[in-house]
Amino acid sequence: MKTPIPVPPTRRGQAGIRSQREPPGEDVEPPAPGRSPPTRGGEATGAAAGTPPRSPPPPLPPPPRGRPTAQATAPTARSPGASSGPRQAGPARWAGAGGDPGAGRSRRGAAAEPGMSGVGASVRPAAWSCLRTFQRLSQRRDLSSWLSRWFPKTPAKSVVALKAPIKVELVAGKTYRWCVCGRSKKQPFCDGSHFFQRTGLSPLKFKAQETRVMALCTCKATQKPPYCDGTHRSERVQKAELGSPL
């Protein structure tokens, strides 16, 4: 008889042989030298590990009673990367400025002073120049003389503008300004010459009651201003020169 030639077992066969030889259970690796074998579930007790169990940390001491220290009350520095979050308003916002509600405004005002721009740049210098002008006038006591030149206490006399009335169609409800000084270039109405020539006179304002053509006085000698009453026909007006007072 021929003797059978032994055939080397395959991996699957080796696994079967090993499963037959070893009892069923988990594959446990041999422990390393100097270490205790782990228990089931991967937990090790202090006795198996050879080290005493750790004691819990001691409790923290209670906070001191009394006024807080400067370190406790000092504000923490804010990191630049932290988010700003919702802005606070009212006293909470002033707390960052030392409790002064005007600190933020003063800083903003100080920052805006060097670079005045916009409307304030043109208004403020003009206001200061006017104030300085009035201060100079008050210091030199020239304010009264300046007012007396432009607003004399004794008004000037009216002058003869023309020696015949001018007929004008007046509109009902409209207000007109009749020249009193006689120096207006838009007779019989005012053009502001009484102010620029410092006469101290003022125009006569009247309102037309109805729409009609009326003769307005230009000799400035009428007794029914602003309407003509025939005084221009008098010898006194006819002999007077234009631009001269009566």
RAZIUR-V168455 format. One record per residue. N is the residue number from 1. NEAR is the number of other C-alpha atoms within 10 Angstrom. D_CENTER is the distance of its C-alpha to the mean C-alpha in Angstrom with 2 decimals. Layout:
# RAZIUR-V168455
N_NEAR_D_CENTER / N_NEAR_D_CENTER
This chain:
# RAZIUR-V168455
1_3_117.06 / 2_4_113.99 / 3_5_111.53 / 4_6_107.92 / 5_6_105.42 / 6_6_102.41 / 7_6_99.11 / 8_8_95.91 / 9_11_93.57 / 10_9_90.22 / 11_9_86.83 / 12_9_87.02 / 13_11_90.50 / 14_12_89.49 / 15_12_86.76 / 16_12_89.38 / 17_12_91.83 / 18_11_89.23 / 19_12_88.20 / 20_10_91.87 / 21_9_92.46 / 22_9_89.26 / 23_8_88.61 / 24_8_85.70 / 25_7_82.43 / 26_6_79.34 / 27_7_79.55 / 28_8_78.76 / 29_8_78.38 / 30_7_80.35 / 31_10_78.32 / 32_8_77.48 / 33_7_79.40 / 34_7_77.81 / 35_10_75.75 / 36_14_76.64 / 37_17_76.95 / 38_15_73.95 / 39_10_74.53 / 40_7_74.02 / 41_6_70.37 / 42_7_69.39 / 43_9_69.20 / 44_13_71.07 / 45_13_72.01 / 46_11_71.93 / 47_10_75.72 / 48_13_76.21 / 49_14_73.66 / 50_10_75.33 / 51_9_72.18 / 52_10_71.43 / 53_10_68.59 / 54_7_65.21 / 55_6_64.28 / 56_6_60.86 / 57_6_58.22 / 58_6_58.18 / 59_6_55.51 / 60_6_52.44 / 61_6_52.63 / 62_6_50.62 / 63_7_47.38 / 64_8_48.03 / 65_6_47.53 / 66_6_45.49 / 67_8_42.21 / 68_11_40.61 / 69_9_40.88 / 70_8_38.12 / 71_8_38.64 / 72_9_38.13 / 73_9_35.00 / 74_9_33.37 / 75_9_30.45 / 76_8_31.51 / 77_6_30.08 / 78_9_28.00 / 79_7_29.45 / 80_7_27.30 / 81_6_28.90 / 82_7_28.08 / 83_8_25.82 / 84_8_22.46 / 85_6_23.15 / 86_6_20.95 / 87_7_18.03 / 88_9_18.84 / 89_8_16.99 / 90_8_18.07 / 91_12_20.85 / 92_11_21.78 / 93_15_18.56 / 94_16_19.06 / 95_11_22.59 / 96_13_21.72 / 97_13_20.31 / 98_9_23.57 / 99_12_22.72 / 100_13_20.26 / 101_15_17.09 / 102_11_15.56 / 103_14_16.61 / 104_14_13.62 / 105_11_11.33 / 106_11_14.08 / 107_10_14.33 / 108_11_10.77 / 109_11_11.34 / 110_11_14.75 / 111_11_13.79 / 112_11_11.54 / 113_9_14.38 / 114_8_17.04 / 115_9_15.29 / 116_12_13.53 / 117_10_13.02 / 118_8_12.09 / 119_8_12.29 / 120_10_11.98 / 121_11_15.01 / 122_11_17.14 / 123_10_16.23 / 124_12_16.58 / 125_11_20.01 / 126_12_21.28 / 127_11_20.45 / 128_11_22.12 / 129_11_25.09 / 130_12_25.64 / 131_12_25.57 / 132_12_28.03 / 133_12_30.22 / 134_14_30.54 / 135_13_31.29 / 136_13_34.03 / 137_15_35.46 / 138_12_35.60 / 139_10_37.15 / 140_9_39.79 / 141_11_40.40 / 142_13_40.03 / 143_14_37.67 / 144_11_40.63 / 145_12_42.54 / 146_12_39.62 / 147_11_39.28 / 148_14_43.05 / 149_13_43.21 / 150_14_40.71 / 151_16_41.64 / 152_15_45.32 / 153_11_46.86 / 154_10_49.99 / 155_13_49.24 / 156_15_51.33 / 157_16_54.09 / 158_21_53.81 / 159_21_55.72 / 160_23_57.81 / 161_25_55.89 / 162_20_58.69 / 163_20_62.07 / 164_18_61.76 / 165_22_59.28 / 166_15_57.02 / 167_14_57.15 / 168_12_53.83 / 169_12_53.19 / 170_18_50.74 / 171_15_48.78 / 172_12_48.71 / 173_12_45.40 / 174_12_43.92 / 175_13_42.92 / 176_16_44.40 / 177_16_44.15 / 178_25_47.65 / 179_30_48.12 / 180_27_49.64 / 181_28_49.90 / 182_28_51.93 / 183_21_50.01 / 184_17_47.96 / 185_13_48.79 / 186_13_48.09 / 187_19_50.80 / 188_26_50.99 / 189_20_47.19 / 190_22_44.66 / 191_17_42.77 / 192_16_41.12 / 193_19_43.98 / 194_21_44.43 / 195_15_41.12 / 196_10_41.46 / 197_14_45.08 / 198_15_44.17 / 199_21_46.78 / 200_19_45.16 / 201_20_46.02 / 202_17_43.91 / 203_19_44.70 / 204_14_46.23 / 205_13_44.23 / 206_14_46.38 / 207_13_46.19 / 208_15_49.02 / 209_12_50.86 / 210_12_52.59 / 211_12_52.75 / 212_11_55.60 / 213_11_56.66 / 214_16_56.70 / 215_17_57.94 / 216_23_55.33 / 217_30_56.58 / 218_28_56.05 / 219_29_58.43 / 220_30_56.19 / 221_22_59.32 / 222_16_59.25 / 223_12_59.59 / 224_13_57.68 / 225_17_54.42 / 226_22_53.04 / 227_18_56.25 / 228_22_59.41 / 229_16_62.37 / 230_15_64.88 / 231_20_64.43 / 232_21_64.06 / 233_12_67.80 / 234_11_68.74 / 235_9_70.54 / 236_11_67.91 / 237_20_65.15 / 238_16_67.42 / 239_10_68.54 / 240_15_65.03 / 241_14_63.30 / 242_15_60.04 / 243_15_57.08 / 244_12_59.12 / 245_18_58.61 / 246_15_61.31
